Amino acid sequence: MTQTETTAQCASCHAVLPAGAALCPNCGAPVKKNKWYSLKGLNAAEIFLMILGGMMLLVGLVAV
């Protein structure tokens, strides 16, 4: 196993999951894929400010 590979475990039975598994081979529970980003828990004002900040950065880069 290389350093970039990670070992996943089933949330239900804690069995080691093979890479790319959709279901746990031990208990059959669906494997939840973790996203590297999530907007869950952010309110509309925070999302709006992130979008506004990104747009201001983009305009600043184009203007230079």
mmCIF file as Biopython writes it, N, C-alpha, C and O atoms, coordinates in Angstrom:
data_model
#
loop_
_atom_site.group_PDB
_atom_site.id
_atom_site.type_symbol
_atom_site.label_atom_id
_atom_site.label_alt_id
_atom_site.label_comp_id
_atom_site.label_asym_id
_atom_site.label_entity_id
_atom_site.label_seq_id
_atom_site.pdbx_PDB_ins_code
_atom_site.Cartn_x
_atom_site.Cartn_y
_atom_site.Cartn_z
_atom_site.occupancy
_atom_site.B_iso_or_equiv
_atom_site.auth_seq_id
_atom_site.auth_asym_id
_atom_site.pdbx_PDB_model_num
ATOM 1   N N  . MET A ? 1  ? 0.846   -1.182 0.000   1.0 0.0 1  A 1 
ATOM 2   C CA . MET A ? 1  ? 0.000   0.000  0.000   1.0 0.0 1  A 1 
ATOM 3   C C  . MET A ? 1  ? 0.890   1.244  0.000   1.0 0.0 1  A 1 
ATOM 4   O O  . MET A ? 1  ? 1.860   1.320  0.755   1.0 0.0 1  A 1 
ATOM 5   N N  . THR A ? 2  ? 0.560   2.208  -0.842  1.0 0.0 2  A 1 
ATOM 6   C CA . THR A ? 2  ? 1.333   3.444  -0.887  1.0 0.0 2  A 1 
ATOM 7   C C  . THR A ? 2  ? 0.807   4.411  0.160   1.0 0.0 2  A 1 
ATOM 8   O O  . THR A ? 2  ? -0.232  4.176  0.777   1.0 0.0 2  A 1 
ATOM 9   N N  . GLN A ? 3  ? 1.537   5.496  0.349   1.0 0.0 3  A 1 
ATOM 10  C CA . GLN A ? 3  ? 1.125   6.473  1.354   1.0 0.0 3  A 1 
ATOM 11  C C  . GLN A ? 3  ? -0.141  7.205  0.949   1.0 0.0 3  A 1 
ATOM 12  O O  . GLN A ? 3  ? -0.864  7.696  1.817   1.0 0.0 3  A 1 
ATOM 13  N N  . THR A ? 4  ? -0.436  7.295  -0.353  1.0 0.0 4  A 1 
ATOM 14  C CA . THR A ? 4  ? -1.616  8.035  -0.782  1.0 0.0 4  A 1 
ATOM 15  C C  . THR A ? 4  ? -2.894  7.225  -0.600  1.0 0.0 4  A 1 
ATOM 16  O O  . THR A ? 4  ? -3.982  7.799  -0.556  1.0 0.0 4  A 1 
ATOM 17  N N  . GLU A ? 5  ? -2.785  5.900  -0.493  1.0 0.0 5  A 1 
ATOM 18  C CA . GLU A ? 5  ? -3.962  5.069  -0.297  1.0 0.0 5  A 1 
ATOM 19  C C  . GLU A ? 5  ? -4.367  5.095  1.177   1.0 0.0 5  A 1 
ATOM 20  O O  . GLU A ? 5  ? -3.517  5.146  2.066   1.0 0.0 5  A 1 
ATOM 21  N N  . THR A ? 6  ? -5.658  5.059  1.415   1.0 0.0 6  A 1 
ATOM 22  C CA . THR A ? 6  ? -6.148  5.007  2.785   1.0 0.0 6  A 1 
ATOM 23  C C  . THR A ? 6  ? -7.033  3.783  2.940   1.0 0.0 6  A 1 
ATOM 24  O O  . THR A ? 6  ? -7.624  3.300  1.974   1.0 0.0 6  A 1 
ATOM 25  N N  . THR A ? 7  ? -7.115  3.293  4.151   1.0 0.0 7  A 1 
ATOM 26  C CA . THR A ? 7  ? -7.951  2.141  4.433   1.0 0.0 7  A 1 
ATOM 27  C C  . THR A ? 7  ? -9.265  2.637  4.995   1.0 0.0 7  A 1 
ATOM 28  O O  . THR A ? 7  ? -9.286  3.408  5.955   1.0 0.0 7  A 1 
ATOM 29  N N  . ALA A ? 8  ? -10.364 2.196  4.401   1.0 0.0 8  A 1 
ATOM 30  C CA . ALA A ? 8  ? -11.683 2.590  4.881   1.0 0.0 8  A 1 
ATOM 31  C C  . ALA A ? 8  ? -12.263 1.463  5.720   1.0 0.0 8  A 1 
ATOM 32  O O  . ALA A ? 8  ? -11.968 0.288  5.505   1.0 0.0 8  A 1 
ATOM 33  N N  . GLN A ? 9  ? -13.091 1.847  6.677   1.0 0.0 9  A 1 
ATOM 34  C CA . GLN A ? 9  ? -13.766 0.867  7.525   1.0 0.0 9  A 1 
ATOM 35  C C  . GLN A ? 9  ? -15.265 1.066  7.423   1.0 0.0 9  A 1 
ATOM 36  O O  . GLN A ? 9  ? -15.747 2.183  7.240   1.0 0.0 9  A 1 
ATOM 37  N N  . CYS A ? 10 ? -15.991 -0.027 7.542   1.0 0.0 10 A 1 
ATOM 38  C CA . CYS A ? 10 ? -17.449 0.011  7.544   1.0 0.0 10 A 1 
ATOM 39  C C  . CYS A ? 10 ? -17.918 0.715  8.819   1.0 0.0 10 A 1 
ATOM 40  O O  . CYS A ? 10 ? -17.419 0.434  9.909   1.0 0.0 10 A 1 
ATOM 41  N N  . ALA A ? 11 ? -18.874 1.623  8.677   1.0 0.0 11 A 1 
ATOM 42  C CA . ALA A ? 11 ? -19.402 2.339  9.835   1.0 0.0 11 A 1 
ATOM 43  C C  . ALA A ? 11 ? -20.258 1.432  10.716  1.0 0.0 11 A 1 
ATOM 44  O O  . ALA A ? 11 ? -20.422 1.696  11.907  1.0 0.0 11 A 1 
ATOM 45  N N  . SER A ? 12 ? -20.803 0.367  10.135  1.0 0.0 12 A 1 
ATOM 46  C CA . SER A ? 12 ? -21.672 -0.535 10.898  1.0 0.0 12 A 1 
ATOM 47  C C  . SER A ? 12 ? -20.901 -1.614 11.646  1.0 0.0 12 A 1 
ATOM 48  O O  . SER A ? 12 ? -21.086 -1.791 12.850  1.0 0.0 12 A 1 
ATOM 49  N N  . CYS A ? 13 ? -20.019 -2.349 10.921  1.0 0.0 13 A 1 
ATOM 50  C CA . CYS A ? 13 ? -19.347 -3.498 11.550  1.0 0.0 13 A 1 
ATOM 51  C C  . CYS A ? 13 ? -17.839 -3.310 11.696  1.0 0.0 13 A 1 
ATOM 52  O O  . CYS A ? 13 ? -17.160 -4.171 12.256  1.0 0.0 13 A 1 
ATOM 53  N N  . HIS A ? 14 ? -17.313 -2.202 11.201  1.0 0.0 14 A 1 
ATOM 54  C CA . HIS A ? 14 ? -15.891 -1.842 11.298  1.0 0.0 14 A 1 
ATOM 55  C C  . HIS A ? 14 ? -14.958 -2.785 10.540  1.0 0.0 14 A 1 
ATOM 56  O O  . HIS A ? 14 ? -13.767 -2.851 10.843  1.0 0.0 14 A 1 
ATOM 57  N N  . ALA A ? 15 ? -15.487 -3.513 9.563   1.0 0.0 15 A 1 
ATOM 58  C CA . ALA A ? 15 ? -14.646 -4.368 8.721   1.0 0.0 15 A 1 
ATOM 59  C C  . ALA A ? 15 ? -13.866 -3.489 7.748   1.0 0.0 15 A 1 
ATOM 60  O O  . ALA A ? 15 ? -14.330 -2.411 7.375   1.0 0.0 15 A 1 
ATOM 61  N N  . VAL A ? 16 ? -12.690 -3.939 7.338   1.0 0.0 16 A 1 
ATOM 62  C CA . VAL A ? 16 ? -11.889 -3.205 6.361   1.0 0.0 16 A 1 
ATOM 63  C C  . VAL A ? 16 ? -12.561 -3.334 5.003   1.0 0.0 16 A 1 
ATOM 64  O O  . VAL A ? 16 ? -12.917 -4.434 4.582   1.0 0.0 16 A 1 
ATOM 65  N N  . LEU A ? 17 ? -12.734 -2.201 4.316   1.0 0.0 17 A 1 
ATOM 66  C CA . LEU A ? 17 ? -13.409 -2.178 3.023   1.0 0.0 17 A 1 
ATOM 67  C C  . LEU A ? 17 ? -12.399 -2.165 1.891   1.0 0.0 17 A 1 
ATOM 68  O O  . LEU A ? 17 ? -11.391 -1.463 1.974   1.0 0.0 17 A 1 
ATOM 69  N N  . PRO A ? 18 ? -12.648 -2.927 0.834   1.0 0.0 18 A 1 
ATOM 70  C CA . PRO A ? 18 ? -11.777 -2.844 -0.336  1.0 0.0 18 A 1 
ATOM 71  C C  . PRO A ? 18 ? -11.988 -1.509 -1.052  1.0 0.0 18 A 1 
ATOM 72  O O  . PRO A ? 18 ? -13.047 -0.894 -0.928  1.0 0.0 18 A 1 
ATOM 73  N N  . ALA A ? 19 ? -10.987 -1.069 -1.791  1.0 0.0 19 A 1 
ATOM 74  C CA . ALA A ? 19 ? -11.065 0.211  -2.501  1.0 0.0 19 A 1 
ATOM 75  C C  . ALA A ? 19 ? -12.218 0.187  -3.496  1.0 0.0 19 A 1 
ATOM 76  O O  . ALA A ? 19 ? -12.371 -0.774 -4.250  1.0 0.0 19 A 1 
ATOM 77  N N  . GLY A ? 20 ? -13.027 1.240  -3.500  1.0 0.0 20 A 1 
ATOM 78  C CA . GLY A ? 20 ? -14.123 1.378  -4.448  1.0 0.0 20 A 1 
ATOM 79  C C  . GLY A ? 20 ? -15.368 0.579  -4.112  1.0 0.0 20 A 1 
ATOM 80  O O  . GLY A ? 20 ? -16.273 0.484  -4.941  1.0 0.0 20 A 1 
ATOM 81  N N  . ALA A ? 21 ? -15.439 0.005  -2.925  1.0 0.0 21 A 1 
ATOM 82  C CA . ALA A ? 21 ? -16.599 -0.812 -2.555  1.0 0.0 21 A 1 
ATOM 83  C C  . ALA A ? 21 ? -17.828 0.065  -2.355  1.0 0.0 21 A 1 
ATOM 84  O O  . ALA A ? 21 ? -17.745 1.134  -1.751  1.0 0.0 21 A 1 
ATOM 85  N N  . ALA A ? 22 ? -18.970 -0.394 -2.868  1.0 0.0 22 A 1 
ATOM 86  C CA . ALA A ? 22 ? -20.233 0.306  -2.669  1.0 0.0 22 A 1 
ATOM 87  C C  . ALA A ? 22 ? -20.980 -0.261 -1.466  1.0 0.0 22 A 1 
ATOM 88  O O  . ALA A ? 22 ? -21.757 0.437  -0.814  1.0 0.0 22 A 1 
ATOM 89  N N  . LEU A ? 23 ? -20.729 -1.547 -1.182  1.0 0.0 23 A 1 
ATOM 90  C CA . LEU A ? 23 ? -21.342 -2.219 -0.041  1.0 0.0 23 A 1 
ATOM 91  C C  . LEU A ? 23 ? -20.264 -2.914 0.771   1.0 0.0 23 A 1 
ATOM 92  O O  . LEU A ? 23 ? -19.251 -3.350 0.225   1.0 0.0 23 A 1 
ATOM 93  N N  . CYS A ? 24 ? -20.480 -3.018 2.063   1.0 0.0 24 A 1 
ATOM 94  C CA . CYS A ? 24 ? -19.550 -3.741 2.928   1.0 0.0 24 A 1 
ATOM 95  C C  . CYS A ? 24 ? -19.643 -5.232 2.609   1.0 0.0 24 A 1 
ATOM 96  O O  . CYS A ? 24 ? -20.743 -5.785 2.614   1.0 0.0 24 A 1 
ATOM 97  N N  . PRO A ? 25 ? -18.518 -5.899 2.331   1.0 0.0 25 A 1 
ATOM 98  C CA . PRO A ? 25 ? -18.567 -7.328 2.032   1.0 0.0 25 A 1 
ATOM 99  C C  . PRO A ? 25 ? -18.915 -8.178 3.257   1.0 0.0 25 A 1 
ATOM 100 O O  . PRO A ? 25 ? -19.292 -9.341 3.114   1.0 0.0 25 A 1 
ATOM 101 N N  . ASN A ? 26 ? -18.792 -7.611 4.448   1.0 0.0 26 A 1 
ATOM 102 C CA . ASN A ? 26 ? -19.065 -8.358 5.677   1.0 0.0 26 A 1 
ATOM 103 C C  . ASN A ? 26 ? -20.537 -8.294 6.081   1.0 0.0 26 A 1 
ATOM 104 O O  . ASN A ? 26 ? -21.155 -9.325 6.343   1.0 0.0 26 A 1 
ATOM 105 N N  . CYS A ? 27 ? -21.102 -7.077 6.131   1.0 0.0 27 A 1 
ATOM 106 C CA . CYS A ? 27 ? -22.479 -6.929 6.614   1.0 0.0 27 A 1 
ATOM 107 C C  . CYS A ? 27 ? -23.450 -6.423 5.551   1.0 0.0 27 A 1 
ATOM 108 O O  . CYS A ? 27 ? -24.662 -6.458 5.766   1.0 0.0 27 A 1 
ATOM 109 N N  . GLY A ? 28 ? -22.945 -5.952 4.409   1.0 0.0 28 A 1 
ATOM 110 C CA . GLY A ? 28 ? -23.814 -5.488 3.331   1.0 0.0 28 A 1 
ATOM 111 C C  . GLY A ? 28 ? -24.290 -4.055 3.468   1.0 0.0 28 A 1 
ATOM 112 O O  . GLY A ? 28 ? -25.115 -3.601 2.674   1.0 0.0 28 A 1 
ATOM 113 N N  . ALA A ? 29 ? -23.789 -3.336 4.454   1.0 0.0 29 A 1 
ATOM 114 C CA . ALA A ? 29 ? -24.199 -1.944 4.645   1.0 0.0 29 A 1 
ATOM 115 C C  . ALA A ? 29 ? -23.639 -1.081 3.518   1.0 0.0 29 A 1 
ATOM 116 O O  . ALA A ? 29 ? -22.517 -1.316 3.069   1.0 0.0 29 A 1 
ATOM 117 N N  . PRO A ? 30 ? -24.402 -0.078 3.049   1.0 0.0 30 A 1 
ATOM 118 C CA . PRO A ? 30 ? -23.881 0.806  2.002   1.0 0.0 30 A 1 
ATOM 119 C C  . PRO A ? 30 ? -22.717 1.637  2.530   1.0 0.0 30 A 1 
ATOM 120 O O  . PRO A ? 30 ? -22.713 2.062  3.686   1.0 0.0 30 A 1 
ATOM 121 N N  . VAL A ? 31 ? -21.736 1.859  1.672   1.0 0.0 31 A 1 
ATOM 122 C CA . VAL A ? 31 ? -20.550 2.633  2.039   1.0 0.0 31 A 1 
ATOM 123 C C  . VAL A ? 31 ? -20.832 4.093  1.746   1.0 0.0 31 A 1 
ATOM 124 O O  . VAL A ? 31 ? -21.198 4.450  0.626   1.0 0.0 31 A 1 
ATOM 125 N N  . LYS A ? 32 ? -20.663 4.936  2.751   1.0 0.0 32 A 1 
ATOM 126 C CA . LYS A ? 32 ? -20.879 6.369  2.588   1.0 0.0 32 A 1 
ATOM 127 C C  . LYS A ? 32 ? -19.604 6.994  2.057   1.0 0.0 32 A 1 
ATOM 128 O O  . LYS A ? 32 ? -18.533 6.826  2.640   1.0 0.0 32 A 1 
ATOM 129 N N  . LYS A ? 33 ? -19.717 7.712  0.954   1.0 0.0 33 A 1 
ATOM 130 C CA . LYS A ? 33 ? -18.569 8.396  0.362   1.0 0.0 33 A 1 
ATOM 131 C C  . LYS A ? 33 ? -18.420 9.764  1.019   1.0 0.0 33 A 1 
ATOM 132 O O  . LYS A ? 33 ? -19.375 10.539 1.073   1.0 0.0 33 A 1 
ATOM 133 N N  . ASN A ? 34 ? -17.233 10.056 1.513   1.0 0.0 34 A 1 
ATOM 134 C CA . ASN A ? 34 ? -16.967 11.357 2.123   1.0 0.0 34 A 1 
ATOM 135 C C  . ASN A ? 34 ? -16.588 12.356 1.048   1.0 0.0 34 A 1 
ATOM 136 O O  . ASN A ? 34 ? -15.715 12.095 0.220   1.0 0.0 34 A 1 
ATOM 137 N N  . LYS A ? 35 ? -17.245 13.489 1.068   1.0 0.0 35 A 1 
ATOM 138 C CA . LYS A ? 35 ? -16.903 14.565 0.140   1.0 0.0 35 A 1 
ATOM 139 C C  . LYS A ? 35 ? -15.827 15.426 0.787   1.0 0.0 35 A 1 
ATOM 140 O O  . LYS A ? 35 ? -15.784 15.563 2.010   1.0 0.0 35 A 1 
ATOM 141 N N  . TRP A ? 36 ? -14.974 15.996 -0.024  1.0 0.0 36 A 1 
ATOM 142 C CA . TRP A ? 36 ? -13.949 16.871 0.526   1.0 0.0 36 A 1 
ATOM 143 C C  . TRP A ? 36 ? -14.519 18.251 0.813   1.0 0.0 36 A 1 
ATOM 144 O O  . TRP A ? 36 ? -13.864 19.081 1.444   1.0 0.0 36 A 1 
ATOM 145 N N  . TYR A ? 37 ? -15.735 18.492 0.351   1.0 0.0 37 A 1 
ATOM 146 C CA . TYR A ? 37 ? -16.386 19.764 0.616   1.0 0.0 37 A 1 
ATOM 147 C C  . TYR A ? 37 ? -17.798 19.479 1.108   1.0 0.0 37 A 1 
ATOM 148 O O  . TYR A ? 37 ? -18.346 18.408 0.851   1.0 0.0 37 A 1 
ATOM 149 N N  . SER A ? 38 ? -18.370 20.414 1.799   1.0 0.0 38 A 1 
ATOM 150 C CA . SER A ? 38 ? -19.751 20.275 2.242   1.0 0.0 38 A 1 
ATOM 151 C C  . SER A ? 38 ? -20.306 21.658 2.550   1.0 0.0 38 A 1 
ATOM 152 O O  . SER A ? 38 ? -19.669 22.454 3.241   1.0 0.0 38 A 1 
ATOM 153 N N  . LEU A ? 39 ? -21.483 21.933 2.041   1.0 0.0 39 A 1 
ATOM 154 C CA . LEU A ? 39 ? -22.156 23.188 2.357   1.0 0.0 39 A 1 
ATOM 155 C C  . LEU A ? 39 ? -23.153 22.995 3.493   1.0 0.0 39 A 1 
ATOM 156 O O  . LEU A ? 39 ? -23.825 23.937 3.912   1.0 0.0 39 A 1 
ATOM 157 N N  . LYS A ? 40 ? -23.239 21.761 3.985   1.0 0.0 40 A 1 
ATOM 158 C CA . LYS A ? 40 ? -24.153 21.466 5.084   1.0 0.0 40 A 1 
ATOM 159 C C  . LYS A ? 40 ? -23.689 22.221 6.327   1.0 0.0 40 A 1 
ATOM 160 O O  . LYS A ? 40 ? -22.498 22.239 6.638   1.0 0.0 40 A 1 
ATOM 161 N N  . GLY A ? 41 ? -24.600 22.823 7.012   1.0 0.0 41 A 1 
ATOM 162 C CA . GLY A ? 41 ? -24.267 23.542 8.228   1.0 0.0 41 A 1 
ATOM 163 C C  . GLY A ? 41 ? -23.970 25.018 7.999   1.0 0.0 41 A 1 
ATOM 164 O O  . GLY A ? 41 ? -23.771 25.767 8.955   1.0 0.0 41 A 1 
ATOM 165 N N  . LEU A ? 42 ? -23.938 25.440 6.741   1.0 0.0 42 A 1 
ATOM 166 C CA . LEU A ? 42 ? -23.717 26.853 6.447   1.0 0.0 42 A 1 
ATOM 167 C C  . LEU A ? 42 ? -25.057 27.506 6.150   1.0 0.0 42 A 1 
ATOM 168 O O  . LEU A ? 42 ? -25.911 26.918 5.486   1.0 0.0 42 A 1 
ATOM 169 N N  . ASN A ? 43 ? -25.234 28.718 6.643   1.0 0.0 43 A 1 
ATOM 170 C CA . ASN A ? 43 ? -26.477 29.403 6.335   1.0 0.0 43 A 1 
ATOM 171 C C  . ASN A ? 43 ? -26.331 30.188 5.028   1.0 0.0 43 A 1 
ATOM 172 O O  . ASN A ? 43 ? -25.237 30.273 4.470   1.0 0.0 43 A 1 
ATOM 173 N N  . ALA A ? 44 ? -27.417 30.752 4.553   1.0 0.0 44 A 1 
ATOM 174 C CA . ALA A ? 44 ? -27.434 31.435 3.261   1.0 0.0 44 A 1 
ATOM 175 C C  . ALA A ? 44 ? -26.479 32.628 3.236   1.0 0.0 44 A 1 
ATOM 176 O O  . ALA A ? 44 ? -25.860 32.895 2.206   1.0 0.0 44 A 1 
ATOM 177 N N  . ALA A ? 45 ? -26.350 33.343 4.340   1.0 0.0 45 A 1 
ATOM 178 C CA . ALA A ? 45 ? -25.465 34.510 4.381   1.0 0.0 45 A 1 
ATOM 179 C C  . ALA A ? 45 ? -24.004 34.092 4.214   1.0 0.0 45 A 1 
ATOM 180 O O  . ALA A ? 45 ? -23.247 34.765 3.515   1.0 0.0 45 A 1 
ATOM 181 N N  . GLU A ? 46 ? -23.604 32.997 4.844   1.0 0.0 46 A 1 
ATOM 182 C CA . GLU A ? 46 ? -22.222 32.525 4.718   1.0 0.0 46 A 1 
ATOM 183 C C  . GLU A ? 46 ? -21.920 32.070 3.294   1.0 0.0 46 A 1 
ATOM 184 O O  . GLU A ? 46 ? -20.846 32.354 2.765   1.0 0.0 46 A 1 
ATOM 185 N N  . ILE A ? 47 ? -22.857 31.371 2.679   1.0 0.0 47 A 1 
ATOM 186 C CA . ILE A ? 47 ? -22.673 30.930 1.293   1.0 0.0 47 A 1 
ATOM 187 C C  . ILE A ? 47 ? -22.591 32.139 0.370   1.0 0.0 47 A 1 
ATOM 188 O O  . ILE A ? 47 ? -21.739 32.182 -0.517  1.0 0.0 47 A 1 
ATOM 189 N N  . PHE A ? 48 ? -23.472 33.126 0.570   1.0 0.0 48 A 1 
ATOM 190 C CA . PHE A ? 48 ? -23.451 34.345 -0.239  1.0 0.0 48 A 1 
ATOM 191 C C  . PHE A ? 48 ? -22.114 35.068 -0.100  1.0 0.0 48 A 1 
ATOM 192 O O  . PHE A ? 48 ? -21.559 35.533 -1.096  1.0 0.0 48 A 1 
ATOM 193 N N  . LEU A ? 49 ? -21.594 35.168 1.112   1.0 0.0 49 A 1 
ATOM 194 C CA . LEU A ? 49 ? -20.317 35.858 1.320   1.0 0.0 49 A 1 
ATOM 195 C C  . LEU A ? 49 ? -19.160 35.107 0.670   1.0 0.0 49 A 1 
ATOM 196 O O  . LEU A ? 49 ? -18.230 35.733 0.161   1.0 0.0 49 A 1 
ATOM 197 N N  . MET A ? 50 ? -19.202 33.780 0.680   1.0 0.0 50 A 1 
ATOM 198 C CA . MET A ? 50 ? -18.152 33.008 0.004   1.0 0.0 50 A 1 
ATOM 199 C C  . MET A ? 50 ? -18.195 33.236 -1.504  1.0 0.0 50 A 1 
ATOM 200 O O  . MET A ? 50 ? -17.156 33.404 -2.142  1.0 0.0 50 A 1 
ATOM 201 N N  . ILE A ? 51 ? -19.395 33.241 -2.068  1.0 0.0 51 A 1 
ATOM 202 C CA . ILE A ? 51 ? -19.533 33.481 -3.511  1.0 0.0 51 A 1 
ATOM 203 C C  . ILE A ? 51 ? -19.097 34.896 -3.852  1.0 0.0 51 A 1 
ATOM 204 O O  . ILE A ? 51 ? -18.387 35.104 -4.836  1.0 0.0 51 A 1 
ATOM 205 N N  . LEU A ? 52 ? -19.509 35.866 -3.056  1.0 0.0 52 A 1 
ATOM 206 C CA . LEU A ? 52 ? -19.125 37.261 -3.288  1.0 0.0 52 A 1 
ATOM 207 C C  . LEU A ? 52 ? -17.613 37.433 -3.200  1.0 0.0 52 A 1 
ATOM 208 O O  . LEU A ? 52 ? -17.020 38.124 -4.029  1.0 0.0 52 A 1 
ATOM 209 N N  . GLY A ? 53 ? -16.990 36.817 -2.212  1.0 0.0 53 A 1 
ATOM 210 C CA . GLY A ? 53 ? -15.537 36.896 -2.078  1.0 0.0 53 A 1 
ATOM 211 C C  . GLY A ? 53 ? -14.830 36.274 -3.264  1.0 0.0 53 A 1 
ATOM 212 O O  . GLY A ? 53 ? -13.834 36.816 -3.743  1.0 0.0 53 A 1 
ATOM 213 N N  . GLY A ? 54 ? -15.325 35.148 -3.744  1.0 0.0 54 A 1 
ATOM 214 C CA . GLY A ? 54 ? -14.743 34.506 -4.920  1.0 0.0 54 A 1 
ATOM 215 C C  . GLY A ? 54 ? -14.872 35.369 -6.156  1.0 0.0 54 A 1 
ATOM 216 O O  . GLY A ? 54 ? -13.950 35.445 -6.969  1.0 0.0 54 A 1 
ATOM 217 N N  . MET A ? 55 ? -16.021 36.023 -6.300  1.0 0.0 55 A 1 
ATOM 218 C CA . MET A ? 55 ? -16.223 36.905 -7.460  1.0 0.0 55 A 1 
ATOM 219 C C  . MET A ? 55 ? -15.298 38.113 -7.381  1.0 0.0 55 A 1 
ATOM 220 O O  . MET A ? 55 ? -14.751 38.538 -8.398  1.0 0.0 55 A 1 
ATOM 221 N N  . MET A ? 56 ? -15.118 38.671 -6.185  1.0 0.0 56 A 1 
ATOM 222 C CA . MET A ? 56 ? -14.222 39.820 -6.034  1.0 0.0 56 A 1 
ATOM 223 C C  . MET A ? 56 ? -12.784 39.427 -6.349  1.0 0.0 56 A 1 
ATOM 224 O O  . MET A ? 56 ? -12.051 40.202 -6.962  1.0 0.0 56 A 1 
ATOM 225 N N  . LEU A ? 57 ? -12.378 38.239 -5.938  1.0 0.0 57 A 1 
ATOM 226 C CA . LEU A ? 57 ? -11.043 37.747 -6.253  1.0 0.0 57 A 1 
ATOM 227 C C  . LEU A ? 57 ? -10.876 37.588 -7.755  1.0 0.0 57 A 1 
ATOM 228 O O  . LEU A ? 57 ? -9.846  37.969 -8.311  1.0 0.0 57 A 1 
ATOM 229 N N  . LEU A ? 58 ? -11.873 37.033 -8.410  1.0 0.0 58 A 1 
ATOM 230 C CA . LEU A ? 58 ? -11.820 36.839 -9.858  1.0 0.0 58 A 1 
ATOM 231 C C  . LEU A ? 58 ? -11.739 38.179 -10.584 1.0 0.0 58 A 1 
ATOM 232 O O  . LEU A ? 58 ? -10.940 38.330 -11.509 1.0 0.0 58 A 1 
ATOM 233 N N  . VAL A ? 59 ? -12.546 39.142 -10.184 1.0 0.0 59 A 1 
ATOM 234 C CA . VAL A ? 59 ? -12.512 40.469 -10.808 1.0 0.0 59 A 1 
ATOM 235 C C  . VAL A ? 59 ? -11.161 41.126 -10.567 1.0 0.0 59 A 1 
ATOM 236 O O  . VAL A ? 59 ? -10.628 41.781 -11.462 1.0 0.0 59 A 1 
ATOM 237 N N  . GLY A ? 60 ? -10.606 40.964 -9.387  1.0 0.0 60 A 1 
ATOM 238 C CA . GLY A ? 60 ? -9.293  41.531 -9.085  1.0 0.0 60 A 1 
ATOM 239 C C  . GLY A ? 60 ? -8.202  40.930 -9.948  1.0 0.0 60 A 1 
ATOM 240 O O  . GLY A ? 60 ? -7.294  41.641 -10.378 1.0 0.0 60 A 1 
ATOM 241 N N  . LEU A ? 61 ? -8.272  39.641 -10.209 1.0 0.0 61 A 1 
ATOM 242 C CA . LEU A ? 61 ? -7.269  38.997 -11.059 1.0 0.0 61 A 1 
ATOM 243 C C  . LEU A ? 61 ? -7.413  39.411 -12.516 1.0 0.0 61 A 1 
ATOM 244 O O  . LEU A ? 61 ? -6.414  39.564 -13.218 1.0 0.0 61 A 1 
ATOM 245 N N  . VAL A ? 62 ? -8.646  39.594 -12.975 1.0 0.0 62 A 1 
ATOM 246 C CA . VAL A ? 62 ? -8.875  39.995 -14.364 1.0 0.0 62 A 1 
ATOM 247 C C  . VAL A ? 62 ? -8.448  41.445 -14.571 1.0 0.0 62 A 1 
ATOM 248 O O  . VAL A ? 62 ? -7.939  41.789 -15.637 1.0 0.0 62 A 1 
ATOM 249 N N  . ALA A ? 63 ? -8.645  42.291 -13.579 1.0 0.0 63 A 1 
ATOM 250 C CA . ALA A ? 63 ? -8.328  43.710 -13.705 1.0 0.0 63 A 1 
ATOM 251 C C  . ALA A ? 63 ? -6.828  43.972 -13.727 1.0 0.0 63 A 1 
ATOM 252 O O  . ALA A ? 63 ? -6.397  45.025 -14.195 1.0 0.0 63 A 1 
ATOM 253 N N  . VAL A ? 64 ? -6.033  43.043 -13.233 1.0 0.0 64 A 1 
ATOM 254 C CA . VAL A ? 64 ? -4.578  43.259 -13.163 1.0 0.0 64 A 1 
ATOM 255 C C  . VAL A ? 64 ? -3.921  43.053 -14.476 1.0 0.0 64 A 1 
ATOM 256 O O  . VAL A ? 64 ? -2.704  43.195 -14.586 1.0 0.0 64 A 1 
#
